[in-house]
Amino acid sequence: MPNHPLFYPPPQPTAAPLHDQIQIALAIADANALRLLLTHGIPPLSPPHLIGEISVELSVPDLNQSAADAILHFEMIKYALAPDFHHPGEQQAGSGGWTRERKEFARLTRYESEIHTLGEHIALAPTVALLTNAGLSTGQVEEILNLPNEVWHKSWWYALDENGYFSLPFLRYIRALRYANGTYTLQHRDLFEQNEPVCFRTQQQRVLVVIQPEIYSFSQTLREINCHREALKIDRALLICNTISELEAQGLISQGVSLYPAVELMLPSQANCTACARGECPMNGTEDSPVALCYGFIPNVE
């Protein structure tokens, strides 16, 4: 860990405060940049392949009449279609094989959930998008949309653990109720062995983001994180640090806080080499410098 950017010497002061620079960077960050906050922190908050849609909300007020720097909203993928999974009850086997297959099927479908509604009276395009985004093929989507209302489409799915590995499969029934105005109501119910699926495919997650002040103490930083956690009802937290000691990092991690180096979010500022105070730069003072944007520009105030 000592070679990680979190422990680099702090950069020289720039025109805008660090806090403002980081918030601006978050405000204009695309989805890939936001995913890095979740996947490249210490420790990572999620494997990359389990992250769906992601967005950021800045300066979020809480009940303590203060505001959290940011909240990351993302979809955690919990279930994946298992197109190659063999239906235990469909294999033709020799003597005794069919019985074993049927027993396996009965074990995996021991319990049945209630009917859950994914969307009511939704148009064709969002209906197709919802099913396609879940991993169903074009043929499967067409079958679901064209089946009689009382008939269910069957498919096998996997639950994913926290590391993204497949657990035991479960059988999912999906149907689309068609209406005369061209809209659909999508429903599903699941047959499972022990743990009932908690959602259709993804579950909404939130991560508190705190930007470390330029002058800070360990206790003040942790107090601010915990106050926002309690007020906003968010367990997971990410601290964006300019620099931090290894012991402080270990202490924060032990309190359930992930860390991310501020240097990875720094944006270049408009530069003027003739008015820059960074004397060690070879372009310093160059009147015809081609540099228009620079990460290290320091205005010369003399």
C-alpha positions in Angstrom: 0.0 0.0 0.0 2.8 2.6 0.6 3.3 2.9 -3.2 -0.4 3.7 -3.8 -1.3 7.3 -4.9 -3.0 7.8 -1.6 0.4 8.1 0.0 2.1 10.3 -2.5 3.3 13.8 -1.3 0.5 16.3 -1.7 0.6 18.4 -4.9 1.3 22.2 -4.8 -1.7 24.4 -4.3 -3.7 25.3 -7.4 -6.0 28.1 -8.3 -9.2 26.3 -7.1 -9.6 24.6 -3.7 -9.2 20.8 -3.8 -12.8 20.3 -2.7 -14.2 22.3 -5.6 -11.9 20.6 -8.1 -13.1 17.1 -6.9 -16.8 18.1 -7.0 -16.4 19.6 -10.5 -14.7 16.4 -11.6 -17.5 14.3 -10.1 -20.2 16.5 -11.7 -18.8 16.0 -15.2 -17.6 12.4 -14.8 -19.0 9.8 -17.2 -20.2 6.4 -16.1 -16.8 4.7 -16.6 -15.1 7.3 -14.4 -17.8 6.8 -11.7 -17.3 3.0 -11.9 -13.7 3.4 -11.0 -14.7 4.9 -7.7 -16.4 1.6 -6.9 -13.9 -0.8 -8.4 -10.5 0.9 -7.6 -10.9 2.1 -4.1 -9.1 0.5 -1.1 -10.9 -1.9 -0.6 -13.0 -2.1 -3.7 -16.8 -1.6 -3.2 -17.9 -3.8 -6.0 -16.5 -6.1 -8.7 -16.9 -4.3 -12.1 -19.1 -6.9 -13.7 -21.7 -6.5 -11.0 -22.3 -2.8 -11.6 -25.2 -1.7 -13.8 -26.4 1.9 -14.3 -24.6 4.4 -12.2 -25.0 8.1 -11.4 -23.8 10.7 -8.8 -25.8 13.2 -6.8 -23.8 16.2 -5.4 -24.1 18.3 -2.2 -27.0 16.2 -0.7 -28.7 17.8 2.3 -29.1 15.6 5.4 -31.2 15.9 8.5 -28.3 17.6 10.4 -28.7 20.7 8.2 -25.5 20.0 6.5 -24.7 18.4 3.1 -22.9 15.3 2.1 -20.3 15.9 -0.7 -21.9 13.3 -3.0 -23.9 10.1 -3.1 -23.2 7.4 -5.7 -26.3 5.6 -7.0 -25.8 2.3 -8.8 -27.5 -0.9 -9.7 -25.9 -4.0 -8.2 -26.5 -7.0 -10.4 -27.8 -9.8 -8.3 -29.1 -12.4 -10.8 -28.1 -13.6 -14.2 -29.8 -15.7 -16.8 -28.4 -19.2 -17.1 -29.1 -20.0 -20.8 -27.0 -23.2 -20.7 -28.3 -24.6 -17.5 -29.9 -28.0 -18.0 -33.4 -28.5 -16.7 -33.0 -31.5 -14.4 -36.4 -32.9 -15.3 -35.9 -32.9 -19.1 -33.0 -35.3 -19.5 -33.7 -38.7 -20.8 -31.8 -41.2 -18.8 -31.5 -44.9 -18.3 -32.9 -47.0 -15.5 -33.2 -44.9 -12.4 -31.8 -41.8 -14.1 -35.2 -40.1 -14.6 -36.0 -40.5 -10.9 -32.7 -38.9 -9.9 -33.4 -36.0 -12.3 -36.9 -35.5 -11.0 -35.6 -35.5 -7.4 -33.0 -32.9 -8.3 -35.6 -30.7 -9.9 -37.9 -31.0 -6.9 -35.0 -30.0 -4.6 -34.2 -26.9 -6.6 -37.8 -25.8 -6.8 -38.9 -26.6 -3.3 -40.4 -23.1 -2.6 -42.4 -20.7 -4.7 -42.5 -16.9 -4.4 -45.5 -14.7 -4.8 -46.2 -13.0 -8.1 -44.2 -9.8 -8.5 -45.1 -7.1 -11.0 -42.2 -5.5 -12.9 -44.3 -2.8 -14.6 -47.9 -2.1 -15.2 -49.4 -0.8 -18.5 -46.0 0.0 -20.0 -45.5 0.5 -23.8 -43.8 -2.0 -26.1 -40.4 -0.4 -26.3 -39.7 -0.2 -22.5 -41.1 -3.7 -22.1 -38.7 -5.1 -24.7 -35.8 -3.0 -23.1 -36.5 -4.4 -19.6 -36.5 -8.0 -20.8 -33.5 -7.5 -23.1 -31.4 -5.7 -20.4 -32.1 -8.7 -18.1 -30.2 -10.9 -20.6 -33.1 -12.5 -22.4 -32.5 -13.2 -26.1 -34.6 -11.7 -28.9 -36.3 -15.0 -29.4 -37.1 -15.3 -25.7 -38.5 -11.8 -25.6 -40.7 -12.4 -28.6 -42.0 -15.6 -27.0 -42.9 -13.9 -23.8 -44.7 -11.1 -25.6 -46.7 -13.5 -27.8 -47.7 -16.1 -25.2 -51.3 -16.2 -24.0 -51.9 -14.2 -20.8 -52.3 -17.4 -18.7 -49.1 -19.0 -20.0 -45.7 -18.4 -18.4 -42.2 -18.4 -20.0 -39.8 -20.6 -18.0 -36.0 -19.9 -17.7 -33.2 -20.9 -15.3 -31.3 -18.1 -13.5 -28.3 -17.9 -11.1 -28.0 -15.8 -8.0 -24.6 -14.1 -7.8 -22.6 -13.8 -4.5 -20.6 -10.8 -3.4 -17.7 -11.9 -5.5 -19.8 -12.4 -8.6 -19.7 -16.2 -8.5 -22.8 -18.3 -9.4 -24.7 -19.9 -6.6 -27.5 -22.5 -6.9 -29.9 -22.0 -9.9 -33.6 -21.2 -9.6 -36.5 -21.4 -12.0 -38.1 -18.2 -13.1 -41.6 -17.8 -14.6 -42.2 -14.6 -16.6 -45.3 -13.5 -18.4 -46.6 -10.4 -20.2 -50.2 -9.5 -19.9 -51.3 -7.7 -23.1 -54.0 -5.0 -23.3 -56.0 -3.6 -26.1 -54.3 -0.3 -26.0 -50.9 -1.9 -26.8 -49.4 -1.8 -23.3 -48.1 -4.7 -21.2 -47.9 -5.7 -17.6 -44.8 -7.8 -16.8 -44.9 -10.3 -14.0 -42.6 -13.0 -12.6 -42.5 -15.6 -9.9 -39.6 -17.8 -8.8 -39.2 -21.4 -7.7 -36.1 -21.9 -5.5 -34.4 -24.2 -3.1 -33.9 -22.1 -0.1 -33.2 -18.3 -0.5 -35.9 -16.4 -2.3 -34.6 -13.9 -4.9 -34.9 -10.3 -3.5 -35.3 -8.5 -6.9 -35.7 -9.2 -10.6 -32.1 -8.6 -11.7 -30.6 -5.5 -10.0 -30.8 -3.9 -6.6 -30.4 -0.2 -6.0 -27.3 0.7 -3.9 -26.0 4.0 -2.5 -22.5 4.9 -1.4 -21.7 8.0 0.6 -18.8 10.1 -0.8 -16.8 12.4 1.4 -14.0 14.6 0.2 -11.2 15.0 2.7 -10.6 18.6 3.7 -7.2 20.1 3.0 -6.8 20.6 6.8 -8.2 17.7 8.7 -7.8 15.3 11.6 -8.6 11.6 11.7 -11.3 12.0 14.3 -13.0 14.9 12.5 -13.0 13.0 9.2 -14.5 9.9 10.8 -17.1 11.9 12.7 -18.2 13.7 9.5 -18.5 10.3 7.7 -20.5 8.7 10.6 -22.8 11.8 10.9 -23.7 11.6 7.2 -24.1 7.8 7.4 -26.6 8.1 10.2 -28.5 11.0 8.8 -28.8 9.6 5.2 -29.2 5.9 6.3 -26.2 4.8 4.2 -23.8 2.2 5.4 -21.1 2.2 2.7 -18.8 5.1 2.5 -15.9 6.3 0.2 -13.4 8.9 1.3 -11.6 10.8 -1.5 -8.2 11.6 -0.1 -5.4 14.0 -1.2 -2.9 12.2 0.9 -3.1 10.1 4.0 -0.8 8.1 6.3 -0.9 4.3 6.2 -2.0 4.0 9.8 -4.9 6.4 9.1 -5.8 4.4 6.1 -5.9 1.2 8.1 -8.0 2.9 10.8 -10.6 4.1 8.3 -10.8 0.8 6.4 -11.4 -0.9 9.7 -14.4 1.3 10.2 -15.9 0.3 6.9 -14.6 3.3 4.8 -13.1 2.7 1.4 -10.4 5.2 0.2 -9.8 6.7 -3.3 -6.9 9.0 -4.3 -7.9 12.5 -5.2 -5.1 12.7 -7.8 -7.1 10.3 -9.9 -9.9 12.8 -10.2 -7.8 16.0 -10.7 -8.8 18.0 -13.8 -6.4 20.2 -15.8 -6.8 23.9 -15.4 -6.4 26.7 -18.0 -2.7 27.5 -18.0 -0.5 30.5 -18.9 3.2 29.6 -18.8 4.3 33.2 -18.6 2.2 33.7 -15.4 3.0 30.3 -13.7 4.8 30.1 -10.4 6.1 26.5 -10.9 9.7 27.4 -11.6 10.9 23.9 -12.0 8.8 23.3 -15.1 10.8 23.6 -18.4 7.9 25.5 -20.0 7.8 28.1 -17.2 8.0 31.7 -18.6 7.7 30.5 -22.3 5.7 33.2 -24.1 4.8 31.0 -27.1 4.1 27.8 -25.0 1.6 25.4 -26.6 0.3 24.4 -23.2 -3.3 25.4 -22.8 -4.4 23.1 -20.0 -2.1 21.8 -17.2 -2.5 19.8 -14.0 0.3 21.7 -12.3 -0.5 25.3 -13.1 0.0 27.7 -10.2 -0.9 31.4 -10.8 2.0 33.7 -10.0 0.6 36.2 -7.6 3.7 38.4 -7.3 
